[in-house]
Amino acid sequence: MELVHGISTHFIQSKKFKTNKITVRFTAPLSLDTIAGHMLSASMLETANQMYPTSQDLRRHLASLYGTDMSTNCFRRGQSHIIELTFTYVRDEFLSRKNVLTSQILELVKETLFSPVVVDNGFDPALFEIEKKQLLASLAADMDDSFYFAHKELDKLFFHDERLQLEYSDLRNRILAETPQSSYSCFQEFLANDRIDFFFLGDFNEVEIQNVLESFGFKGRKGDVKVQYCQPYSNILQEGMVRKNVGQSILELGYHYRSKYGDEQHLPMIVMNGLLGGFAHSKLFTNVRENAGLAYTISSELDLFSGFLRMYAGINRENRNQARKMMNNQLLDLKKGYFTEFELNQTKEMIRWSLLLS
């Protein structure tokens, strides 16, 4: 349901869970100029606001709302950049007072978006520096993870677009260059212009919520964001090697495919990835890890928004060529139809349960 052009609400009514979940999603074109500002703005949103001007004040308020959880997430999807603000809280049915908690959460949403702590046309400097240091520390910790590092190295080899390659040093420098004023300006920009989607999962009065959101006074915006990333197909093999002093080597293989999110090959590709390496019964795990003993850990990932299939494994260095050949063979076997009806049905069931649990 559209509030104004570019802003929509989505309700998934359910009484299966004891909690309700409200997610506010901002979607914008991926840009190197705004990525650091987006990340820092997301951190600032869950830190404080004018009504609760310190982190301690906000956490105490969340605790008073029966332990409501508030979190933000910032990630890339295809060639778009997404910020999510999520509130998870107990359904009114399990409280002594009825029909009050959702209203209080929506009031907190309003305070978070429209009343951040601002000093001299920028985020509060003291809070901003704390969040900046924490973001840099988190980024450094990610790069210390061998699999994350290998993922980023494969991204640099596979993607032609520099926005999707984004090296650690470049992102770190962009974060260091951010100021309270520049990040606050970025926040104002995405609040005014980004596509916004409100997701409500649980037990909600849709009419009341729609009325509350209309009172927020959002203005219309374009709302058309191109998410799907496509790049020209190339049959040239790209290969890279990085030497590091780590306990195990990481082997990553990337494949380009033409299927897109929402097309007729969308669902078959999800099932294919499940058969390949998505679960413990998949071919990579069963054949490469268990039967051949060539990997400590192994899996595959499918990015339908970027046309990218990734296989990765933790291996001994001397097994690199053998593991690569066998991993490629698992994909070739699937292309030839070498899987059983039982494996296919088991994969579909695992996908179904994964969706239910998410």
HULINNOR-V82040 format. One record per pair of residues at least 24 apart in sequence whose C-alpha atoms are under 10 Angstrom apart, sorted by the first residue. I is the first residue (numbers start at 0). GAP is how many residues later the second one is. If there is no record, write none. Layout:
BEGIN
[[I	GAP] [I	GAP]]
END
This chain:
BEGIN
[[0	196] [0	197] [0	209] [1	195] [1	208] [2	193] [2	194] [2	195] [2	207] [2	208] [2	210] [2	211] [2	214] [2	215] [2	216] [2	217] [3	192] [3	210] [3	213] [3	214] [3	215] [3	216] [3	217] [3	219] [4	190] [4	191] [4	213] [4	214] [4	215] [4	216] [4	217] [4	218] [4	219] [5	187] [5	188] [5	189] [5	190] [5	191] [5	212] [5	213] [5	214] [5	215] [5	216] [5	217] [5	218] [5	219] [6	187] [6	188] [6	189] [6	190] [6	191] [6	211] [6	212] [6	213] [6	214] [6	215] [6	216] [7	187] [7	188] [7	189] [7	190] [7	191] [7	202] [7	215] [8	187] [8	188] [8	189] [8	190] [8	191] [8	197] [8	200] [8	201] [8	204] [9	187] [9	188] [9	189] [9	190] [9	191] [9	196] [10	187] [10	188] [10	189] [10	190] [10	191] [10	192] [10	193] [10	194] [10	195] [11	187] [11	188] [11	189] [11	190] [11	191] [11	192] [12	187] [12	188] [12	189] [12	190] [12	191] [12	192] [12	193] [13	186] [13	187] [13	188] [13	189] [13	190] [14	76] [14	78] [14	186] [14	187] [14	188] [14	189] [15	186] [15	187] [16	73] [16	74] [16	184] [16	185] [16	186] [17	71] [17	72] [17	73] [17	74] [17	75] [17	76] [17	184] [17	185] [18	49] [18	69] [18	70] [18	71] [18	72] [18	73] [18	74] [18	75] [18	182] [18	183] [18	184] [19	48] [19	67] [19	68] [19	69] [19	70] [19	71] [19	72] [19	82] [19	180] [19	181] [19	182] [19	183] [19	184] [20	47] [20	48] [20	65] [20	66] [20	67] [20	68] [20	69] [20	70] [20	81] [20	178] [20	179] [20	180] [20	181] [20	182] [20	183] [21	48] [21	63] [21	64] [21	65] [21	66] [21	67] [21	80] [21	83] [21	84] [21	87] [21	176] [21	177] [21	178] [21	179] [21	180] [22	47] [22	48] [22	49] [22	60] [22	61] [22	62] [22	63] [22	64] [22	65] [22	86] [22	174] [22	175] [22	176] [22	177] [22	178] [23	48] [23	59] [23	60] [23	61] [23	62] [23	63] [23	85] [23	89] [23	172] [23	173] [23	174] [23	175] [23	176] [24	47] [24	48] [24	49] [24	57] [24	58] [24	59] [24	60] [24	61] [24	169] [24	170] [24	171] [24	172] [24	173] [24	174] [25	48] [25	55] [25	56] [25	57] [25	58] [25	59] [25	164] [25	165] [25	167] [25	168] [25	169] [25	170] [25	171] [25	172] [26	48] [26	49] [26	50] [26	53] [26	54] [26	55] [26	56] [26	57] [26	163] [26	166] [26	167] [26	168] [26	169] [26	170] [26	196] [26	197] [26	198] [26	199] [26	200] [27	48] [27	51] [27	52] [27	53] [27	54] [27	55] [27	162] [27	165] [27	166] [27	167] [27	168] [27	195] [27	196] [27	197] [27	198] [27	199] [28	47] [28	48] [28	49] [28	50] [28	51] [28	52] [28	53] [28	165] [28	166] [28	195] [28	196] [28	197] [28	198] [29	45] [29	46] [29	47] [29	48] [29	49] [29	50] [29	51] [29	52] [29	133] [29	134] [29	195] [29	196] [29	197] [30	48] [30	49] [30	50] [30	131] [30	132] [30	133] [31	130] [31	131] [31	132] [31	134] [31	138] [31	139] [31	142] [32	130] [32	141] [32	153] [33	47] [33	140] [33	144] [33	148] [33	149] [33	152] [33	153] [33	155] [33	156] [34	39] [34	40] [34	41] [34	46] [34	47] [34	128] [34	136] [34	139] [34	140] [34	151] [35	96] [35	99] [35	135] [35	136] [35	137] [35	138] [35	139] [35	140] [35	141] [35	142] [35	146] [35	147] [35	150] [36	137] [36	138] [36	140] [36	141] [36	142] [36	143] [36	144] [36	145] [36	146] [36	147] [36	148] [36	149] [36	150] [37	36] [37	37] [37	43] [37	44] [37	45] [37	137] [37	145] [37	146] [37	148] [37	149] [37	151] [37	152] [38	33] [38	34] [38	35] [38	36] [38	42] [38	43] [38	44] [38	92] [38	93] [38	96] [38	136] [38	144] [38	148] [39	34] [39	88] [39	89] [39	91] [39	92] [39	94] [39	95] [39	135] [39	138] [39	139] [39	140] [39	143] [39	144] [39	146] [39	147] [40	31] [40	33] [40	42] [40	82] [40	87] [40	90] [40	91] [40	139] [40	141] [40	142] [40	143] [40	144] [40	145] [40	146] [40	147] [40	149] [41	29] [41	30] [41	31] [41	32] [41	41] [41	42] [41	43] [41	89] [41	141] [41	145] [42	28] [42	29] [42	30] [42	31] [42	42] [42	84] [42	85] [42	87] [42	88] [42	89] [42	91] [42	92] [43	28] [43	68] [43	72] [43	73] [43	79] [43	80] [43	83] [43	84] [43	86] [43	87] [43	88] [43	139] [43	140] [43	143] [44	25] [44	26] [44	27] [44	40] [44	64] [44	66] [44	67] [44	68] [44	70] [44	71] [44	72] [44	142] [45	24] [45	25] [45	26] [45	39] [45	40] [45	66] [45	70] [46	24] [46	25] [46	65] [46	69] [46	70] [46	80] [46	81] [46	84] [47	63] [47	64] [47	67] [47	68] [47	69] [47	76] [47	79] [48	59] [48	62] [48	63] [48	64] [48	65] [48	66] [48	67] [48	68] [48	69] [48	75] [49	61] [49	62] [49	64] [49	65] [49	66] [49	67] [49	68] [50	57] [50	60] [50	61] [50	64] [50	65] [50	66] [51	56] [51	59] [51	60] [51	63] [51	64] [51	65] [52	62] [52	63] [52	64] [52	65] [52	71] [52	74] [53	63] [53	73] [54	72] [57	50] [60	47] [61	25] [61	27] [61	43] [61	46] [64	24] [64	25] [64	36] [64	37] [64	39] [64	40] [65	24] [65	25] [65	29] [65	35] [67	33] [67	37] [69	35] [69	39] [75	87] [75	88] [75	151] [75	229] [76	87] [76	150] [76	151] [76	152] [76	226] [76	227] [76	228] [76	229] [77	86] [77	148] [77	149] [77	150] [77	151] [77	152] [77	183] [77	225] [77	226] [77	227] [77	228] [77	229] [77	230] [78	82] [78	84] [78	85] [78	146] [78	147] [78	148] [78	149] [78	150] [78	151] [78	226] [78	227] [79	83] [79	84] [79	145] [79	146] [79	147] [79	148] [79	149] [79	225] [80	144] [80	146] [81	112] [81	113] [81	114] [82	107] [82	113] [83	112] [83	113] [83	114] [84	24] [84	27] [84	28] [84	113] [85	112] [85	113] [86	113] [87	113] [89	112] [90	111] [90	112] [90	113] [91	111] [91	112] [92	110] [98	105] [98	106] [101	101] [101	102] [101	103] [101	107] [102	105] [102	106] [102	109] [105	103] [105	106] [105	107] [105	110] [106	105] [106	106] [106	109] [108	104] [108	107] [109	102] [109	103] [109	105] [109	106] [112	74] [112	75] [112	78] [112	103] [113	74] [113	77] [113	102] [115	68] [115	71] [116	67] [117	62] [117	63] [117	66] [118	61] [118	62] [119	60] [119	61] [120	59] [120	60] [120	61] [120	63] [120	64] [121	57] [121	58] [121	59] [121	60] [121	61] [121	62] [121	63] [121	65] [122	56] [122	57] [122	58] [122	59] [122	60] [122	61] [122	62] [122	64] [123	56] [123	57] [123	60] [124	54] [124	55] [124	56] [125	54] [126	53] [127	50] [127	51] [127	52] [127	53] [127	55] [128	50] [128	51] [131	43] [131	44] [131	46] [131	47] [131	48] [132	42] [132	43] [134	37] [134	40] [135	35] [135	36] [135	37] [135	39] [135	40] [138	29] [138	32] [138	33] [139	28] [139	32] [141	26] [142	25] [143	102] [144	101] [145	98] [145	100] [145	101] [145	102] [145	103] [145	104] [145	168] [146	102] [146	103] [146	104] [146	105] [146	165] [146	166] [146	167] [148	93] [148	101] [149	91] [149	92] [149	99] [149	100] [149	101] [149	102] [149	162] [150	99] [150	100] [150	101] [150	102] [150	103] [150	159] [150	160] [150	161] [152	87] [152	88] [152	89] [152	99] [153	84] [153	85] [153	86] [153	87] [153	97] [153	98] [153	99] [153	100] [153	156] [154	99] [154	153] [154	155] [155	84] [156	80] [156	81] [156	82] [156	83] [156	97] [157	73] [157	79] [157	80] [157	81] [157	95] [157	96] [157	97] [157	98] [157	150] [158	70] [158	71] [158	72] [158	97] [158	147] [158	149] [159	70] [159	71] [159	72] [160	68] [160	69] [160	70] [163	65] [163	142] [190	27] [190	28] [191	26] [191	27] [191	28] [191	29] [192	26] [192	27] [192	28] [192	29] [192	30] [193	26] [193	27] [193	28] [193	29] [193	30] [193	31] [194	25] [194	26] [194	27] [194	28] [194	29] [194	30] [195	25] [195	27] [196	26] [226	34] [226	78] [226	79] [227	32] [227	33] [227	76] [227	77] [227	78] [227	79] [228	31] [228	75] [228	76] [228	77] [228	78] [228	79] [229	26] [229	27] [229	28] [229	29] [229	30] [229	75] [229	76] [229	77] [229	78] [230	25] [230	27] [230	75] [230	76] [231	24] [231	26] [232	24] [232	25] [246	67] [246	68] [246	69] [247	47] [247	48] [247	65] [247	66] [247	67] [247	68] [247	69] [248	46] [248	47] [248	64] [248	65] [248	66] [248	67] [248	68] [248	69] [248	70] [248	71] [249	45] [249	46] [249	47] [249	48] [249	62] [249	63] [249	64] [249	65] [249	66] [249	67] [249	70] [250	44] [250	47] [250	60] [250	61] [250	62] [250	63] [250	64] [250	65] [250	66] [250	68] [250	69] [250	70] [250	72] [250	73] [251	46] [251	47] [251	48] [251	58] [251	59] [251	60] [251	61] [251	62] [251	72] [251	75] [252	47] [252	56] [252	57] [252	58] [252	59] [252	60] [252	71] [252	74] [252	75] [253	46] [253	47] [253	48] [253	54] [253	55] [253	56] [253	57] [253	58] [254	47] [254	52] [254	53] [254	54] [254	55] [254	56] [255	50] [255	51] [255	52] [255	53] [255	54] [256	46] [256	47] [256	49] [256	50] [256	51] [256	52] [257	46] [257	48] [257	49] [257	50] [258	45] [258	46] [258	47] [258	48] [258	49] [259	43] [259	44] [259	45] [259	46] [259	47] [259	48] [260	42] [260	43] [260	44] [260	45] [260	46] [261	42] [261	43] [262	41] [264	39] [265	38] [266	37] [268	33] [268	34] [268	35] [268	40] [269	31] [269	32] [269	33] [269	34] [269	77] [269	78] [269	81] [270	73] [270	74] [270	76] [270	77] [270	79] [270	80] [271	30] [271	59] [271	62] [271	63] [271	72] [271	75] [271	76] [272	26] [272	27] [272	28] [272	29] [272	36] [272	37] [272	38] [272	58] [272	61] [272	74] [273	25] [273	26] [273	27] [273	28] [273	69] [273	70] [273	72] [273	73] [273	74] [273	76] [273	77] [274	25] [274	55] [274	56] [274	59] [274	64] [274	68] [274	69] [274	70] [274	71] [274	72] [274	73] [275	24] [275	25] [275	35] [275	51] [275	54] [275	55] [275	57] [275	58] [275	71] [276	24] [276	25] [276	33] [276	34] [276	35] [276	50] [276	53] [276	54] [277	24] [277	33] [277	69] [277	72] [277	73] [278	67] [278	68] [278	71] [278	72] [279	67] [279	70] [280	62] [280	65] [280	66] [280	69] [281	48] [281	61] [281	64] [281	65] [282	44] [282	46] [282	47] [282	48] [282	50] [282	51] [282	56] [282	60] [283	27] [283	28] [283	29] [283	42] [283	43] [283	44] [283	45] [283	46] [283	47] [284	28] [284	42] [286	39] [286	40] [286	43] [287	25] [287	34] [287	35] [287	36] [287	38] [287	39] [287	41] [287	42] [288	24] [288	25] [288	26] [288	34] [291	30] [291	31] [291	34] [292	26] [292	30] [293	24] [293	25] [293	26] [293	28] [293	29] [293	30] [293	32] [293	33] [294	24] [294	25] [294	28] [297	29]]
END
